[in-house]
């Protein structure tokens, strides 16, 4: 066992938080496709977690931005993918 690892560290929680930060960073950089895919992965792999809820909110924010820009097909795609990921 690696002596640098602390006993009791929740690796899964740390991974979820890291993935959420990656999605947020992609979103801030305008790399929306990468952000969307990261958020969807969080939702699919970690249902019911706070990170999953934050990822859903971020996806809805991105979709709303597409709607404001008149890019309805992209907004609908996000809604469809989000719906499929929580079904």
N, C-alpha and C positions, 0 to 999 in steps of 0.2 A: 504494500500500500504506500502511496506517495505521502511522505511525511509533511509535505506542504499543504495537503488538503486538511481543512478543519473538519473535525467530527461534527456531524449534524447539519452540514451545509446542504440545502435543498437544491441539488443540481438542476432538477426539472424546473423549479421556480426561476432559477438564475437564467436558464436557457430561454424560458418564455419572455422574461424581461429583456434579455439581449435581443431576441428576435423582434420584439415590439420596438425597441430603440432603432434597430436597423430599418424597419418599415417607416418609422417617423423620419429618420435621416434621408431615406430615399425620397419621401414625400417633400421634405424641405428643399431637396436638391432639384425637384421637378421631375424626378425619375418615377413617374406615376405607375408605369407598368410593373416595375420592380416592387414598388410599395404595395400595390394591389395584390400581387402574388404572395408577398410576405405576409400581409394581413390575412389573406385567405388561408394560408398554411397554418397560421396561429389559430384561427377559428376552427379549422378542421381537426387539428391535432390536440387542441386544448379546450374543448367545449366547457362552458360553465365557469371559466376562470376570469379574473379581472382583466387579464391581458386580452382575452377573447372579446370581452365587452368593449374594451378600448379600441381593438382592431375593427370591430363592427362600426363603432362611431366614426372612426377615421375613414372607412370605406364610404359611409353615408356622406361624409363631408366632401370627399373626392367626387362622388356622384352628383352632389348638389352643385359643385363647381362646374362640372360638365354641363349640367342643365342651364346654369346661368349663362354659359358661353354658347348655348344653343346646340351643344353636341349631345343631343338626346340619345343617339344610338350607343354612345359610350356609357352614359348614365344607366340606360336600360341593361347593358351588358353587366355592369357592376351589380345592379339589383338582382339580375338572374343568377349570377355566380354566387352572390351572397345567399340567396334563397336556397340554391342547390347545396351549399356548404353546410347549412344548418338543418337540412332536411334529414 
